[in-house]
């Protein structure tokens, strides 16, 4: 336990040290945040909707309006199990991502009751190209986004684990979804979210500046949605491939925005890569990097 606590506080120090954004007084490198969404179109993103071929934007589900990336269902008569995800083109391992989101309007007819004001951002996801034609959800770690229902508490920034599992305080958690300590956000208000992802070692969810959830040791396994929901029930035809990877560390993957039947808007989607050249002699050295990739160094 003492060893675990030491490691945890070391990670905390690293996260704090990499959050510096200005350089003038301390000599720290300014953080080089990159926008993943250009505010104009879906350039750089791949679409995969259950039952549809890659990059088929069924009924214009994913669109850009007023500098927002919107997931909408105004052309649907019924949801009909059309779970979808929008995947950014580049995989990452060590990074921070921040964005704003808001739920709007009413759920699409035919959506499951648990999907009212429910969406997510997947990290360490399989690629859009590797998702089976009818597959509902990618193998990934889901940063679950929930809106309040106007009656009681409903946290956001939770974690769900389609085809994956995580550890907390050194112990395996077999729950498919684990609630955060966040406040409830009712109505159609914008909510700011940040996620710190450090390979398979630690992930933190931060809602409106508050760290609401921390977990460790992300890996493949645990059934697709817990031990009682099989891979094939989510229309995964290559389940043998994933079963053979049981307990394989999940260290990197794609980022994907989720479409689960309730309209949701995203904006200001930005990423800070924490892996790169860590040789101080290189031109592109950044002192906030945590993971060395000196193959990227330029001199």
N, C-alpha and C positions, 0 to 999 in steps of 0.2 A: 504493500500500500504506500509506503514512504517513497519507493522508487517511482510509482505512478504519479504521486503528488508532485514530485520534483519535475518530472517530465511535463506535467500539466502546466505548472507555473512557468517553465521555460517557454512553452508554446505561447502562454499569455504574454510573456515579455516580447517574443518575436512579433506577435500580432500588434502589440502597442508600438513597437519600434518601426513597423512597416506602415503605420498609419500617418506618419508625418507628411504634410503636404507642402510645406514651404522650406526654402533652403538657406535663406540669406544669413541668418544668425548662427546656425549650427553647422553649415556645410552639408546638410542632408540633400540628397537628390530629390527634386520635385517629382511627385508621382505622375507617371505617364498613363493616365486613364484614356481608354479608347472607346469610342461609341460603337456599339454593335448594330445600331439601328440608325439609318441616315435620315429618318423623318419624312422620306419621300416615297419609298417603295420597299419591296421585300428583297432587295439585292443582298446576297450573302446568306440567305436563309433557304432551307429546304422544307417542303410541306409533305407530311405523311398523315393521311386520314384513313381510318380502318375501312377496308373494303375497296379502297381506291389506289391507283398506281402512284408511284412517287411523283411529287410535284403537281398532282392534280388538286387544284383548289376548289373542292366540291362546294357548290352553291356560294362561292365567294366568301367562305368562312373567315379567312384571314385577309385583312385589307389594311390600307393606310389611309387615314383621314385626319385632317387638322393636326398633322405632325404626331399622331398617335398610331401605334400598332394595335389594331382592334381585332377582336375575335367576336363575331356577331352571327346571328342566326335569322335575320329578317327574311331570308329567302327559303327557309325551311318550313314545311308543314308539320313535321315531327322530327325529333332528333334521330331516331332509328339507329342508335348505337354507333353513330359516326364520331367516335372518339378520335381526336386529332392532336398533332403536335407540330410545332414549327421549330426546326433545328438550325442552330447557327452552324456555319460551314466548317469551323475550326474546333478541334478538340483541345481541351486544356486540362492541366493537372493541379498546379498551384496558382491560385488567383483569388481576387475579390471581384464580385459582381454586385452592382447596385442598380435599382430600378424603382419606378413608381407604378402602382397599379390601382385600379378601381373597378368594382363591379357596377353594372348598370342594369336598370330595368328588371324584367322578369325572366325566369328560366324558360327555355324552349320546351314546348309540349313534347312529352315522351322521354324527357330526361329523368334519371333516377332521383328519388327524393333526397338522397345524400349528396346530390350534386348541385343543390340550390346554393348559389354564391360560393361555389367551390371551383378552384382551379389550382395551378401549380407551375413551378419552374423546376424542370428536371436537371440535375447535375450528374456528372459521370455516366451519362446516358450512352447506350449503343447508338450507332449512326442511323440516320433516316434510311439509308440504302439497305441496311441489314435487317430492318423491321419486316416481318412477314406481312403479306397482303391484308390479312384480316386482323392482325394483331391490335389489341386495344391500347396497350401501354408499352413503352420501351422498357427494357431492363435498365434501371437507373435508381438514383436516390431523388425522391421528390421533396422539394421545399413546398409544402402545401399552403395554399392561400385560401383563407376562409373569410367570408364577410358575416357580420352579425345578422341575426334574423329578427332583431327587435324584441327578443324575449329571452332573457338569460345570457350567460356568458358563452362566448365561442372564440377561442383563441385562433390566431393566425401564425404563420411561420412555424408550423408543425413539420414533422418529417414522416413520410410514408415510404415504403420499401418494396416496389414491384420487382420481384426477382432478386432482391438484395437483403442485407441485414446489417445492423450497426451495433456498436457496443456503447454503453454509458457507464461511467465510473468503474470500468474494468469488467463489466458483465454483459453478456450477450442479451439483447432485447429481442424477443420473438414477436412483439406486437407489430402489426402491419403499420399502424400509425401511432406516433407518440406526440402528445400535446406539448406545446410550448407554454411559457409563462406570460405570454403577451396579453395586452388588453383586448377588448372586443371593439371592432370598428364597424359600426352600423351605417346603413345608408350607402350613398354613392360617392363617398369621400375618397380622395387620393391617399394612399398609404405608401410610405417610403420603406424600402427593404434593402438590406445588404446581406450577402452571404460570403463568408470567408471559407475557402476550400483549400486544404493543404494535403493534397494527395489522398492516401488512405489513412492518414494519421489523425486529423481532427477537422471537423466542420462546425462552424458557428452561424446561427441565424440571428440577425440584428434587425429589429423592427422599430422604426422611429427613434433610432439611436440607442435602444436598449437591447442588450444581448439576452435573448429569450430562450435559447436552446443551444446545447453543445453536445456533440457525440463524437465517437472515435471509431477507428478500425472498420471502415466501409468494405464490404465484401459481397460477392455473389453468393446466393443461397437462401435457405429458409422457405422453400416453396415460392410460388409466384406471389400470392397474397396470403402469406402465412402457410402453415402446414396442411390446412384443409381446403386449399384452393389450388388446383393443379395448373401447370403451365398450359396445358391444352385448353383449359376453360377460358383462357384469354386469347385463344386462337393462335397460339404459338406452335408452329409445325416443326420447328427444330429444337424441341425441348431437350432432346438427348444431348445436344451440344452444350446447353446451359447446365444441365444436371452434372455433366462431366467436369464442370468448372466450380462445383460446390466448394465454398470457402476460399475461393481464389480472391486475393486482395483486389479491390476496385480502386485504382489509383488515378485514373483519368477517364475522360469521355467528353461527350458533347453536351451542350446546353440546349434545352428545348422548352418552349412555352406551351402550356397545355390548353386544350379545348375540350370541355366536359359538359357542355349544354347550357351553361349560363354565360351571357355576354360579359366580357371583361376587356378593359383597355390597359395598355402598357405605354410608358414613355420614359425617356431619359435612361435607356439601358446602356450601362457603361461597364467596362471590365478593366481591371488592373492585373496584368500578368505578374506573378511573383516568381516565375522561373526564367532564368536567363544568364547572361554573362556575369560571373562573380569575380573576374580578375580585375582588380583595381587599375591595372595598367592599360586595360582595353578602353577604346573610345565609347563603347556602349555599356560600360559597367553601370549598374544601379545598386546603390547601397541598401535598398529595401528588398532586393531579391532574397528569397528564402531557399529556393532550390537551384542548385548550380546546373547550368547547361552551357558549358564553356565552348561547345561547338558553335555557338552563336556569336562568339567574341570577334570583334573587328579591331584592328590595330592601325 
